Amino acid sequence: MGSENTTKTLRDVLNTLETDRKKIAETYKTTYILFGLAGIILIVGFLIRFPALAVFGALVPAIIGIVMYYRIGDDANAYKAAYKTNVVGSALKEINQTLTITPQSGLPHYEFVSSELFTIRPDRYKTQDLIEGKVDKTSFWFSEVHAEYKTETRTKNGTRTEWHTIFEGIIFVADFNKNFNVSTVVRPKGIGDAIGSWFSKNVFSFGNSELVTLENNVFDDIFVTYSKNQIEARYILTPAMMERILDLNKKSDDTISISFIHSKMYIAFPLSHNYFEPPIHSSLLDPDLLTSDLSLVRFMQDIVQELDLNTRIWGKE
């Protein structure tokens, strides 16, 4: 009965939001038409050699279009927030009652840096759509992250600033039920990987960390492992754990990175798709609306089982 009520409530929410979506989509279409009209007036005016009249004539639809575009922006943001909170939030409860989404929150900048997954500190950092939950005794959370660093090059025309992606995707965090004495980091070995492309240039820049050679050739071919304590690294990366990480890696688009820091495990999944965003120009009533988003959530939740995080073999000290 509870599931039926949830489904009915979700359907009602979707119907209400679909009305909002249509209004927003129509307004955006009108603004595009107005911008197009302004462009046509400009082109025609210059062709018939009335540039002043063309500019004046183009300004009217352009200004109306700009005003409409910015006014509807607030409605679009409210629509997106309602979708994430009510639609995605309700759907998450169907997977696991403990799951929640906080659209404006994410992985804090300091935690991104302290995870030691990346060797470059970001100059620009965006994060959103924090999802939190619990499976048995293991708490976990994940969010979308886009981290970039900048380079400045002196040119004859001044300074040129360029932005480079450090990481774009989802970072998953779980309580590993053990206070590690030191940090152990597993990164992609391949130069062409989304994260590893710049890593090869910094391969010896990990302070006191030492390269750990493990007794799994496949694992060592894909990953490079660093730790400040060889014994603890091998204690964490047991043969069974390495096999689980390899299985997990096969399910990801690009090579993952993992770190074991303090009592947490971090996993970085490089992804280019922006999840949990509502459609503007297509219907909310599509039966497959949430399919890919919810499969991602299930995938993240399954990590707890995949890496056997609920087997509390150590216990916190």
C-alpha positions as YAML, in Angstrom:
chain: A
units: angstrom
residues:
- id: 1
  name: MET
  ca: [0.00, 0.00, 0.00]
- id: 2
  name: GLY
  ca: [2.84, 2.38, 0.89]
- id: 3
  name: SER
  ca: [4.50, 1.78, -2.49]
- id: 4
  name: GLU
  ca: [1.22, 2.54, -4.31]
- id: 5
  name: ASN
  ca: [0.88, 5.82, -2.39]
- id: 6
  name: THR
  ca: [4.47, 6.74, -3.24]
- id: 7
  name: THR
  ca: [3.85, 5.98, -6.94]
- id: 8
  name: LYS
  ca: [0.63, 8.07, -6.96]
- id: 9
  name: THR
  ca: [2.37, 10.97, -5.19]
- id: 10
  name: LEU
  ca: [5.26, 10.79, -7.64]
- id: 11
  name: ARG
  ca: [2.82, 10.76, -10.58]
- id: 12
  name: ASP
  ca: [1.04, 13.85, -9.20]
- id: 13
  name: VAL
  ca: [4.36, 15.65, -8.73]
- id: 14
  name: LEU
  ca: [5.42, 14.77, -12.28]
- id: 15
  name: ASN
  ca: [2.12, 16.02, -13.74]
- id: 16
  name: THR
  ca: [2.50, 19.36, -11.92]
- id: 17
  name: LEU
  ca: [6.13, 19.73, -12.96]
- id: 18
  name: GLU
  ca: [5.27, 18.78, -16.56]
- id: 19
  name: THR
  ca: [3.01, 21.86, -16.74]
- id: 20
  name: ASP
  ca: [5.90, 24.01, -15.46]
- id: 21
  name: ARG
  ca: [8.29, 22.38, -17.94]
- id: 22
  name: LYS
  ca: [6.05, 23.13, -20.93]
- id: 23
  name: LYS
  ca: [5.80, 26.81, -19.92]
- id: 24
  name: ILE
  ca: [9.59, 27.07, -19.54]
- id: 25
  name: ALA
  ca: [10.24, 25.24, -22.82]
- id: 26
  name: GLU
  ca: [7.78, 27.49, -24.73]
- id: 27
  name: THR
  ca: [9.37, 30.63, -23.28]
- id: 28
  name: TYR
  ca: [12.85, 29.45, -24.28]
- id: 29
  name: LYS
  ca: [11.58, 28.69, -27.80]
- id: 30
  name: THR
  ca: [10.09, 32.21, -28.03]
- id: 31
  name: THR
  ca: [13.39, 33.77, -26.95]
- id: 32
  name: TYR
  ca: [15.28, 31.75, -29.58]
- id: 33
  name: ILE
  ca: [12.80, 32.96, -32.24]
- id: 34
  name: LEU
  ca: [13.26, 36.58, -31.10]
- id: 35
  name: PHE
  ca: [17.06, 36.25, -31.22]
- id: 36
  name: GLY
  ca: [16.78, 34.70, -34.68]
- id: 37
  name: LEU
  ca: [14.50, 37.55, -35.83]
- id: 38
  name: ALA
  ca: [16.97, 40.12, -34.54]
- id: 39
  name: GLY
  ca: [19.73, 38.40, -36.53]
- id: 40
  name: ILE
  ca: [17.63, 38.35, -39.73]
- id: 41
  name: ILE
  ca: [16.76, 42.07, -39.38]
- id: 42
  name: LEU
  ca: [20.46, 42.89, -38.98]
- id: 43
  name: ILE
  ca: [21.49, 40.87, -42.04]
- id: 44
  name: VAL
  ca: [18.70, 42.26, -44.25]
- id: 45
  name: GLY
  ca: [19.35, 45.84, -43.10]
- id: 46
  name: PHE
  ca: [23.05, 45.62, -43.95]
- id: 47
  name: LEU
  ca: [22.29, 43.97, -47.31]
- id: 48
  name: ILE
  ca: [19.96, 46.80, -48.34]
- id: 49
  name: ARG
  ca: [22.43, 49.34, -46.88]
- id: 50
  name: PHE
  ca: [20.37, 50.67, -44.01]
- id: 51
  name: PRO
  ca: [22.72, 49.74, -41.13]
- id: 52
  name: ALA
  ca: [21.35, 52.27, -38.60]
- id: 53
  name: LEU
  ca: [17.78, 51.15, -39.21]
- id: 54
  name: ALA
  ca: [18.91, 47.49, -39.03]
- id: 55
  name: VAL
  ca: [20.56, 47.97, -35.64]
- id: 56
  name: PHE
  ca: [17.53, 49.84, -34.27]
- id: 57
  name: GLY
  ca: [15.10, 47.26, -35.68]
- id: 58
  name: ALA
  ca: [17.13, 44.34, -34.31]
- id: 59
  name: LEU
  ca: [17.38, 45.87, -30.83]
- id: 60
  name: VAL
  ca: [13.64, 45.57, -30.15]
- id: 61
  name: PRO
  ca: [13.29, 41.74, -30.47]
- id: 62
  name: ALA
  ca: [16.76, 41.27, -28.96]
- id: 63
  name: ILE
  ca: [15.93, 43.24, -25.80]
- id: 64
  name: ILE
  ca: [12.55, 41.51, -25.40]
- id: 65
  name: GLY
  ca: [14.28, 38.13, -25.86]
- id: 66
  name: ILE
  ca: [16.97, 38.91, -23.27]
- id: 67
  name: VAL
  ca: [14.39, 40.06, -20.69]
- id: 68
  name: MET
  ca: [12.27, 36.93, -21.24]
- id: 69
  name: TYR
  ca: [15.35, 34.68, -21.09]
- id: 70
  name: TYR
  ca: [16.54, 36.01, -17.75]
- id: 71
  name: ARG
  ca: [13.05, 36.12, -16.21]
- id: 72
  name: ILE
  ca: [12.37, 32.48, -17.07]
- id: 73
  name: GLY
  ca: [15.79, 31.55, -15.62]
- id: 74
  name: ASP
  ca: [14.43, 31.79, -12.05]
- id: 75
  name: ASP
  ca: [11.48, 29.54, -12.98]
- id: 76
  name: ALA
  ca: [13.86, 27.05, -14.60]
- id: 77
  name: ASN
  ca: [16.04, 26.93, -11.47]
- id: 78
  name: ALA
  ca: [12.96, 26.38, -9.25]
- id: 79
  name: TYR
  ca: [11.78, 23.63, -11.61]
- id: 80
  name: LYS
  ca: [15.18, 21.89, -11.45]
- id: 81
  name: ALA
  ca: [15.29, 22.12, -7.64]
- id: 82
  name: ALA
  ca: [11.73, 20.73, -7.31]
- id: 83
  name: TYR
  ca: [12.57, 17.87, -9.69]
- id: 84
  name: LYS
  ca: [15.68, 16.87, -7.75]
- id: 85
  name: THR
  ca: [14.09, 17.18, -4.31]
- id: 86
  name: ASN
  ca: [10.67, 15.66, -5.06]
- id: 87
  name: VAL
  ca: [11.09, 13.36, -8.06]
- id: 88
  name: VAL
  ca: [14.66, 12.08, -7.61]
- id: 89
  name: GLY
  ca: [14.26, 12.18, -3.81]
- id: 90
  name: SER
  ca: [11.13, 9.97, -3.95]
- id: 91
  name: ALA
  ca: [12.67, 7.56, -6.46]
- id: 92
  name: LEU
  ca: [15.73, 7.12, -4.21]
- id: 93
  name: LYS
  ca: [13.49, 5.90, -1.37]
- id: 94
  name: GLU
  ca: [12.34, 3.07, -3.64]
- id: 95
  name: ILE
  ca: [15.96, 1.84, -3.80]
- id: 96
  name: ASN
  ca: [16.88, 2.40, -0.16]
- id: 97
  name: GLN
  ca: [14.86, 4.24, 2.50]
- id: 98
  name: THR
  ca: [18.02, 5.87, 3.89]
- id: 99
  name: LEU
  ca: [18.95, 7.56, 0.58]
- id: 100
  name: THR
  ca: [18.63, 11.34, 0.38]
- id: 101
  name: ILE
  ca: [19.66, 13.97, -2.19]
- id: 102
  name: THR
  ca: [20.81, 17.52, -1.39]
- id: 103
  name: PRO
  ca: [21.12, 19.32, -4.77]
- id: 104
  name: GLN
  ca: [23.18, 22.31, -3.60]
- id: 105
  name: SER
  ca: [25.67, 20.24, -1.56]
- id: 106
  name: GLY
  ca: [28.52, 18.06, -2.67]
- id: 107
  name: LEU
  ca: [32.02, 16.91, -1.77]
- id: 108
  name: PRO
  ca: [33.75, 19.81, 0.02]
- id: 109
  name: HIS
  ca: [36.85, 21.28, -1.64]
- id: 110
  name: TYR
  ca: [39.02, 20.39, 1.37]
- id: 111
  name: GLU
  ca: [37.92, 16.75, 1.20]
- id: 112
  name: PHE
  ca: [38.67, 16.60, -2.54]
- id: 113
  name: VAL
  ca: [42.22, 17.73, -1.75]
- id: 114
  name: SER
  ca: [42.68, 15.55, 1.35]
- id: 115
  name: SER
  ca: [41.48, 12.43, -0.51]
- id: 116
  name: GLU
  ca: [44.95, 12.39, -2.18]
- id: 117
  name: LEU
  ca: [43.34, 11.04, -5.36]
- id: 118
  name: PHE
  ca: [44.79, 13.91, -7.36]
- id: 119
  name: THR
  ca: [48.20, 15.52, -7.46]
- id: 120
  name: ILE
  ca: [47.00, 18.97, -8.54]
- id: 121
  name: ARG
  ca: [45.09, 21.36, -6.28]
- id: 122
  name: PRO
  ca: [42.08, 22.81, -8.15]
- id: 123
  name: ASP
  ca: [41.83, 26.54, -8.92]
- id: 124
  name: ARG
  ca: [38.16, 26.19, -9.85]
- id: 125
  name: TYR
  ca: [35.88, 23.67, -8.16]
- id: 126
  name: LYS
  ca: [32.19, 22.81, -8.65]
- id: 127
  name: THR
  ca: [30.21, 20.11, -6.88]
- id: 128
  name: GLN
  ca: [26.50, 19.31, -6.60]
- id: 129
  name: ASP
  ca: [23.85, 16.65, -6.03]
- id: 130
  name: LEU
  ca: [25.10, 15.06, -2.82]
- id: 131
  name: ILE
  ca: [23.47, 11.65, -2.30]
- id: 132
  name: GLU
  ca: [23.85, 10.01, 1.12]
- id: 133
  name: GLY
  ca: [22.76, 6.63, 2.43]
- id: 134
  name: LYS
  ca: [23.57, 3.61, 4.51]
- id: 135
  name: VAL
  ca: [23.76, -0.13, 3.82]
- id: 136
  name: ASP
  ca: [23.72, -2.12, 7.05]
- id: 137
  name: LYS
  ca: [26.47, -0.48, 9.13]
- id: 138
  name: THR
  ca: [28.27, 1.26, 6.27]
- id: 139
  name: SER
  ca: [27.54, 4.93, 5.59]
- id: 140
  name: PHE
  ca: [28.33, 6.19, 2.09]
- id: 141
  name: TRP
  ca: [27.85, 9.32, 0.01]
- id: 142
  name: PHE
  ca: [28.74, 10.54, -3.45]
- id: 143
  name: SER
  ca: [28.40, 13.64, -5.59]
- id: 144
  name: GLU
  ca: [29.24, 15.12, -8.96]
- id: 145
  name: VAL
  ca: [32.53, 17.02, -9.08]
- id: 146
  name: HIS
  ca: [34.24, 19.15, -11.72]
- id: 147
  name: ALA
  ca: [37.72, 20.31, -10.69]
- id: 148
  name: GLU
  ca: [40.03, 22.40, -12.89]
- id: 149
  name: TYR
  ca: [43.41, 24.08, -12.70]
- id: 150
  name: LYS
  ca: [44.54, 27.08, -14.71]
- id: 151
  name: THR
  ca: [47.67, 27.94, -16.62]
- id: 152
  name: GLU
  ca: [48.70, 31.46, -17.57]
- id: 153
  name: THR
  ca: [50.82, 32.12, -20.63]
- id: 154
  name: ARG
  ca: [52.42, 35.44, -21.49]
- id: 155
  name: THR
  ca: [51.65, 36.48, -25.05]
- id: 156
  name: LYS
  ca: [52.31, 39.66, -27.03]
- id: 157
  name: ASN
  ca: [48.67, 40.66, -26.40]
- id: 158
  name: GLY
  ca: [48.87, 40.08, -22.63]
- id: 159
  name: THR
  ca: [48.26, 37.06, -20.41]
- id: 160
  name: ARG
  ca: [46.24, 34.12, -21.76]
- id: 161
  name: THR
  ca: [44.47, 32.02, -19.13]
- id: 162
  name: GLU
  ca: [43.54, 28.43, -19.96]
- id: 163
  name: TRP
  ca: [41.51, 25.99, -17.85]
- id: 164
  name: HIS
  ca: [42.32, 22.28, -17.70]
- id: 165
  name: THR
  ca: [40.18, 19.53, -16.18]
- id: 166
  name: ILE
  ca: [41.73, 17.63, -13.28]
- id: 167
  name: PHE
  ca: [38.65, 15.52, -12.78]
- id: 168
  name: GLU
  ca: [35.06, 15.41, -13.98]
- id: 169
  name: GLY
  ca: [32.73, 12.74, -12.70]
- id: 170
  name: ILE
  ca: [31.50, 11.26, -9.45]
- id: 171
  name: ILE
  ca: [33.43, 10.77, -6.24]
- id: 172
  name: PHE
  ca: [32.15, 8.06, -3.92]
- id: 173
  name: VAL
  ca: [33.06, 8.00, -0.22]
- id: 174
  name: ALA
  ca: [32.46, 5.19, 2.27]
- id: 175
  name: ASP
  ca: [33.30, 4.54, 5.90]
- id: 176
  name: PHE
  ca: [35.76, 1.66, 5.68]
- id: 177
  name: ASN
  ca: [35.41, 0.84, 9.38]
- id: 178
  name: LYS
  ca: [39.12, 1.14, 10.02]
- id: 179
  name: ASN
  ca: [41.31, 4.03, 11.07]
- id: 180
  name: PHE
  ca: [44.23, 3.66, 8.69]
- id: 181
  name: ASN
  ca: [47.59, 4.65, 10.10]
- id: 182
  name: VAL
  ca: [48.80, 6.03, 6.76]
- id: 183
  name: SER
  ca: [47.30, 6.79, 3.36]
- id: 184
  name: THR
  ca: [47.28, 4.27, 0.51]
- id: 185
  name: VAL
  ca: [46.44, 5.51, -2.99]
- id: 186
  name: VAL
  ca: [45.63, 3.51, -6.13]
- id: 187
  name: ARG
  ca: [45.70, 5.49, -9.40]
- id: 188
  name: PRO
  ca: [45.41, 4.64, -13.11]
- id: 189
  name: LYS
  ca: [48.66, 3.64, -14.75]
- id: 190
  name: GLY
  ca: [47.68, 4.41, -18.34]
- id: 191
  name: ILE
  ca: [48.79, 7.76, -19.74]
- id: 192
  name: GLY
  ca: [45.59, 8.07, -21.78]
- id: 193
  name: ASP
  ca: [43.21, 7.77, -18.85]
- id: 194
  name: ALA
  ca: [40.92, 10.66, -17.93]
- id: 195
  name: ILE
  ca: [42.76, 11.11, -14.62]
- id: 196
  name: GLY
  ca: [46.06, 9.45, -15.48]
- id: 197
  name: SER
  ca: [46.99, 11.60, -18.48]
- id: 198
  name: TRP
  ca: [48.73, 14.17, -16.30]
- id: 199
  name: PHE
  ca: [49.64, 11.71, -13.55]
- id: 200
  name: SER
  ca: [52.66, 10.28, -15.39]
- id: 201
  name: LYS
  ca: [54.34, 13.71, -15.21]
- id: 202
  name: ASN
  ca: [54.01, 13.68, -11.42]
- id: 203
  name: VAL
  ca: [54.76, 10.03, -10.80]
- id: 204
  name: PHE
  ca: [57.42, 10.67, -8.16]
- id: 205
  name: SER
  ca: [55.74, 13.59, -6.41]
- id: 206
  name: PHE
  ca: [54.10, 11.85, -3.46]
- id: 207
  name: GLY
  ca: [56.28, 12.90, -0.55]
- id: 208
  name: ASN
  ca: [57.24, 9.96, 1.62]
- id: 209
  name: SER
  ca: [55.02, 7.48, -0.23]
- id: 210
  name: GLU
  ca: [56.61, 4.41, -1.76]
- id: 211
  name: LEU
  ca: [55.62, 2.43, -4.80]
- id: 212
  name: VAL
  ca: [53.86, -0.78, -3.73]
- id: 213
  name: THR
  ca: [54.29, -3.83, -5.96]
- id: 214
  name: LEU
  ca: [51.42, -6.24, -5.46]
- id: 215
  name: GLU
  ca: [51.06, -9.93, -6.23]
- id: 216
  name: ASN
  ca: [48.43, -9.41, -8.90]
- id: 217
  name: ASN
  ca: [49.92, -8.72, -12.34]
- id: 218
  name: VAL
  ca: [46.62, -7.61, -13.86]
- id: 219
  name: PHE
  ca: [46.12, -5.13, -11.01]
- id: 220
  name: ASP
  ca: [49.68, -3.81, -11.37]
- id: 221
  name: ASP
  ca: [49.22, -3.43, -15.14]
- id: 222
  name: ILE
  ca: [46.17, -1.19, -14.69]
- id: 223
  name: PHE
  ca: [47.00, 0.65, -11.46]
- id: 224
  name: VAL
  ca: [49.96, 2.17, -9.69]
- id: 225
  name: THR
  ca: [49.80, 1.96, -5.89]
- id: 226
  name: TYR
  ca: [51.53, 4.26, -3.39]
- id: 227
  name: SER
  ca: [51.60, 4.07, 0.38]
- id: 228
  name: LYS
  ca: [53.67, 5.29, 3.31]
- id: 229
  name: ASN
  ca: [53.43, 1.80, 4.80]
- id: 230
  name: GLN
  ca: [53.98, -1.27, 2.60]
- id: 231
  name: ILE
  ca: [52.59, -3.68, 5.20]
- id: 232
  name: GLU
  ca: [49.34, -1.76, 5.74]
- id: 233
  name: ALA
  ca: [48.90, -1.35, 1.96]
- id: 234
  name: ARG
  ca: [49.08, -5.13, 1.53]
- id: 235
  name: TYR
  ca: [46.77, -5.59, 4.51]
- id: 236
  name: ILE
  ca: [44.16, -3.41, 2.79]
- id: 237
  name: LEU
  ca: [44.76, -4.65, -0.76]
- id: 238
  name: THR
  ca: [44.27, -8.35, -0.13]
- id: 239
  name: PRO
  ca: [43.96, -10.66, -3.18]
- id: 240
  name: ALA
  ca: [40.16, -10.64, -2.68]
- id: 241
  name: MET
  ca: [40.05, -6.82, -2.43]
- id: 242
  name: MET
  ca: [42.14, -6.43, -5.61]
- id: 243
  name: GLU
  ca: [39.79, -8.74, -7.50]
- id: 244
  name: ARG
  ca: [36.80, -6.72, -6.28]
- id: 245
  name: ILE
  ca: [38.46, -3.46, -7.38]
- id: 246
  name: LEU
  ca: [39.21, -4.97, -10.82]
- id: 247
  name: ASP
  ca: [35.56, -6.09, -11.14]
- id: 248
  name: LEU
  ca: [34.41, -2.61, -10.14]
- id: 249
  name: ASN
  ca: [36.78, -1.02, -12.64]
- id: 250
  name: LYS
  ca: [35.29, -3.11, -15.48]
- id: 251
  name: LYS
  ca: [31.90, -1.52, -14.79]
- id: 252
  name: SER
  ca: [33.26, 2.02, -15.11]
- id: 253
  name: ASP
  ca: [33.73, 3.93, -18.38]
- id: 254
  name: ASP
  ca: [37.30, 4.96, -17.51]
- id: 255
  name: THR
  ca: [39.88, 3.75, -15.02]
- id: 256
  name: ILE
  ca: [38.93, 4.55, -11.44]
- id: 257
  name: SER
  ca: [41.16, 5.92, -8.66]
- id: 258
  name: ILE
  ca: [40.92, 4.80, -5.04]
- id: 259
  name: SER
  ca: [42.39, 6.04, -1.79]
- id: 260
  name: PHE
  ca: [42.23, 4.81, 1.79]
- id: 261
  name: ILE
  ca: [42.64, 7.79, 4.10]
- id: 262
  name: HIS
  ca: [41.91, 7.93, 7.86]
- id: 263
  name: SER
  ca: [38.68, 5.91, 8.17]
- id: 264
  name: LYS
  ca: [37.37, 6.57, 4.66]
- id: 265
  name: MET
  ca: [37.67, 5.08, 1.23]
- id: 266
  name: TYR
  ca: [37.38, 7.41, -1.77]
- id: 267
  name: ILE
  ca: [36.67, 6.24, -5.32]
- id: 268
  name: ALA
  ca: [36.78, 8.62, -8.30]
- id: 269
  name: PHE
  ca: [34.72, 7.59, -11.34]
- id: 270
  name: PRO
  ca: [35.48, 9.70, -14.44]
- id: 271
  name: LEU
  ca: [32.14, 10.46, -16.15]
- id: 272
  name: SER
  ca: [31.12, 13.14, -18.63]
- id: 273
  name: HIS
  ca: [27.33, 12.77, -18.23]
- id: 274
  name: ASN
  ca: [25.53, 15.22, -15.93]
- id: 275
  name: TYR
  ca: [23.16, 13.18, -13.77]
- id: 276
  name: PHE
  ca: [19.90, 14.08, -11.99]
- id: 277
  name: GLU
  ca: [19.05, 16.96, -14.35]
- id: 278
  name: PRO
  ca: [15.42, 17.30, -15.52]
- id: 279
  name: PRO
  ca: [14.63, 17.64, -19.23]
- id: 280
  name: ILE
  ca: [13.48, 21.02, -20.55]
- id: 281
  name: HIS
  ca: [12.58, 20.23, -24.15]
- id: 282
  name: SER
  ca: [11.29, 16.68, -23.70]
- id: 283
  name: SER
  ca: [8.52, 15.21, -21.56]
- id: 284
  name: LEU
  ca: [8.88, 14.39, -17.87]
- id: 285
  name: LEU
  ca: [6.29, 11.65, -18.37]
- id: 286
  name: ASP
  ca: [8.71, 9.44, -20.34]
- id: 287
  name: PRO
  ca: [8.68, 6.02, -18.58]
- id: 288
  name: ASP
  ca: [12.49, 5.82, -18.94]
- id: 289
  name: LEU
  ca: [13.01, 9.27, -17.40]
- id: 290
  name: LEU
  ca: [14.99, 8.09, -14.36]
- id: 291
  name: THR
  ca: [16.42, 4.82, -15.71]
- id: 292
  name: SER
  ca: [20.06, 5.87, -16.18]
- id: 293
  name: ASP
  ca: [20.14, 8.03, -13.03]
- id: 294
  name: LEU
  ca: [18.76, 5.28, -10.80]
- id: 295
  name: SER
  ca: [21.05, 2.65, -12.34]
- id: 296
  name: LEU
  ca: [23.97, 4.90, -11.34]
- id: 297
  name: VAL
  ca: [22.65, 5.10, -7.75]
- id: 298
  name: ARG
  ca: [22.27, 1.31, -7.60]
- id: 299
  name: PHE
  ca: [25.79, 0.94, -8.99]
- id: 300
  name: MET
  ca: [27.19, 3.23, -6.27]
- id: 301
  name: GLN
  ca: [25.24, 1.46, -3.53]
- id: 302
  name: ASP
  ca: [26.43, -1.93, -4.78]
- id: 303
  name: ILE
  ca: [30.01, -0.84, -4.12]
- id: 304
  name: VAL
  ca: [29.36, -1.52, -0.45]
- id: 305
  name: GLN
  ca: [28.72, -5.16, -1.33]
- id: 306
  name: GLU
  ca: [31.35, -5.31, -4.10]
- id: 307
  name: LEU
  ca: [34.14, -4.26, -1.75]
- id: 308
  name: ASP
  ca: [32.63, -6.08, 1.20]
- id: 309
  name: LEU
  ca: [32.60, -2.95, 3.35]
- id: 310
  name: ASN
  ca: [30.19, -4.45, 5.84]
- id: 311
  name: THR
  ca: [32.61, -7.18, 6.85]
- id: 312
  name: ARG
  ca: [34.02, -5.35, 9.84]
- id: 313
  name: ILE
  ca: [37.21, -7.40, 10.02]
- id: 314
  name: TRP
  ca: [39.16, -4.64, 11.71]
- id: 315
  name: GLY
  ca: [36.77, -2.44, 13.61]
- id: 316
  name: LYS
  ca: [37.62, 1.15, 14.41]
- id: 317
  name: GLU
  ca: [40.36, 1.73, 16.88]
...
